[in-house]
Amino acid sequence: MSVQTAAQWVFNLANEKQGIRRKLGEGINTRIFPGEHVMLSVVRIEPNATGTVHSHPNEQWGVLLEGECVRIQGDEERPMKAGDFWHTPGGVPHGIRTGAAGATVLDIFAPPREEYRKAGEGFGTGAKK
């Protein structure tokens, strides 16, 4: 195993220069941090934005770090506030909607989403419109 320098293993949520950039949708941008078995995604959602309801085979956890949103999962819509977090099993349709405050979410995927290992656009191959 090779030894990494701090520049390779220390990150900051506010450092916009770090991570792999991906535009998920209009007003929804993320920075991806892939690992071998887990992937983190720091998602910034502008006010009054709506993400495409989609699903993927990867398990996903999400933490609302800042702001407010409505979490859509299956047939439910639930208001969320900073500090709330959720679990989405693989294959379950889900999405998000913000109001005037916008939101910052930390998503955790296991295993990592292969299509997110490079910069790009969209929610990935499992997105449904």
C-alpha positions as CSV (number, residue, x, y, z in Angstrom):
1,M,0.0,0.0,0.0
2,S,1.3,3.4,-0.9
3,V,1.4,6.3,1.6
4,Q,-0.7,9.4,0.7
5,T,0.2,13.0,1.4
6,A,-2.4,15.2,3.2
7,A,-3.2,16.8,-0.2
8,Q,-4.5,13.4,-1.3
9,W,-6.6,12.5,1.8
10,V,-7.7,15.8,3.5
11,F,-10.8,17.6,2.1
12,N,-13.1,20.4,3.0
13,L,-16.8,20.8,2.3
14,A,-16.5,24.4,1.4
15,N,-13.4,24.0,-0.9
16,E,-15.0,24.3,-4.4
17,K,-11.7,23.4,-6.0
18,Q,-11.8,19.8,-4.6
19,G,-13.7,16.9,-6.1
20,I,-15.0,15.8,-9.5
21,R,-17.7,18.2,-10.7
22,R,-21.0,17.1,-12.0
23,K,-24.2,19.0,-12.9
24,L,-27.1,16.9,-11.8
25,G,-29.8,19.2,-13.1
26,E,-30.8,22.8,-13.4
27,G,-29.6,24.5,-10.1
28,I,-28.2,21.2,-8.7
29,N,-24.4,20.7,-8.8
30,T,-22.2,18.3,-6.9
31,R,-18.6,17.5,-6.2
32,I,-17.8,13.8,-6.1
33,F,-15.1,12.1,-3.9
34,P,-14.8,8.5,-4.9
35,G,-13.2,5.8,-2.7
36,E,-12.6,2.2,-3.3
37,H,-15.9,1.0,-1.6
38,V,-17.8,4.3,-0.8
39,M,-18.4,7.5,-2.6
40,L,-19.2,11.0,-1.1
41,S,-21.1,13.6,-3.1
42,V,-21.4,17.2,-1.8
43,V,-24.5,18.5,-3.5
44,R,-25.4,22.2,-3.6
45,I,-29.1,22.9,-4.5
46,E,-30.1,26.4,-5.4
47,P,-33.4,27.8,-4.1
48,N,-36.6,26.5,-5.8
49,A,-34.8,23.7,-7.7
50,T,-36.3,20.2,-8.3
51,G,-34.2,17.1,-8.9
52,T,-35.3,14.4,-11.3
53,V,-36.9,11.4,-9.6
54,H,-34.6,8.6,-10.3
55,S,-33.3,5.3,-9.0
56,H,-30.0,3.4,-9.1
57,P,-28.8,0.0,-7.7
58,N,-26.5,1.7,-5.2
59,E,-27.4,2.1,-1.6
60,Q,-27.5,5.8,-0.6
61,W,-27.5,7.8,2.6
62,G,-28.1,11.6,2.6
63,V,-27.4,14.3,5.2
64,L,-29.0,17.7,5.0
65,L,-26.1,19.9,6.0
66,E,-27.7,23.4,5.4
67,G,-31.0,24.8,4.3
68,E,-34.4,23.0,3.9
69,C,-35.8,20.7,1.3
70,V,-38.5,18.2,0.6
71,R,-37.2,14.6,0.2
72,I,-39.1,12.5,-2.2
73,Q,-38.8,8.8,-1.8
74,G,-41.2,6.2,-3.2
75,D,-44.7,7.6,-2.8
76,E,-43.8,9.9,0.1
77,E,-42.7,13.5,0.3
78,R,-41.2,14.7,3.6
79,P,-40.0,18.2,4.7
80,M,-36.4,18.1,5.9
81,K,-34.4,20.6,8.0
82,A,-30.6,20.8,8.6
83,G,-29.4,17.9,10.6
84,D,-32.0,15.4,9.1
85,F,-30.7,12.4,7.2
86,W,-32.2,9.6,5.3
87,H,-31.5,6.1,3.8
88,T,-32.4,5.0,0.3
89,P,-32.0,1.3,-0.6
90,G,-30.9,0.5,-4.1
91,G,-33.7,0.6,-6.7
92,V,-36.0,3.0,-4.8
93,P,-37.2,6.0,-6.8
94,H,-36.2,9.3,-5.0
95,G,-35.6,13.0,-5.6
96,I,-35.4,16.4,-3.9
97,R,-37.1,19.8,-4.1
98,T,-36.0,23.0,-2.4
99,G,-37.8,26.2,-1.4
100,A,-36.5,29.7,-1.0
101,A,-33.6,28.6,1.2
102,G,-31.9,26.1,-1.1
103,A,-29.8,23.3,0.5
104,T,-26.5,21.5,0.8
105,V,-26.6,17.7,1.1
106,L,-23.9,15.2,1.7
107,D,-24.8,11.9,-0.2
108,I,-23.0,8.7,0.5
109,F,-23.1,5.8,-2.0
110,A,-22.1,2.2,-1.6
111,P,-20.8,0.9,-3.8
112,P,-19.5,3.9,-5.7
113,R,-21.5,5.0,-8.8
114,E,-19.2,4.3,-11.7
115,E,-20.8,7.0,-13.9
116,Y,-19.9,9.6,-11.2
117,R,-16.1,8.8,-11.3
118,K,-15.7,11.4,-14.1
119,A,-17.1,14.9,-14.6
120,G,-20.4,15.1,-16.5
121,E,-24.1,16.0,-16.3
122,G,-27.2,14.2,-15.2
123,F,-28.3,11.9,-12.4
124,G,-26.8,8.9,-14.2
125,T,-28.0,5.9,-16.1
126,G,-30.9,5.2,-13.7
127,A,-32.5,8.6,-14.1
128,K,-36.2,8.6,-15.0
129,K,-38.1,11.7,-16.2
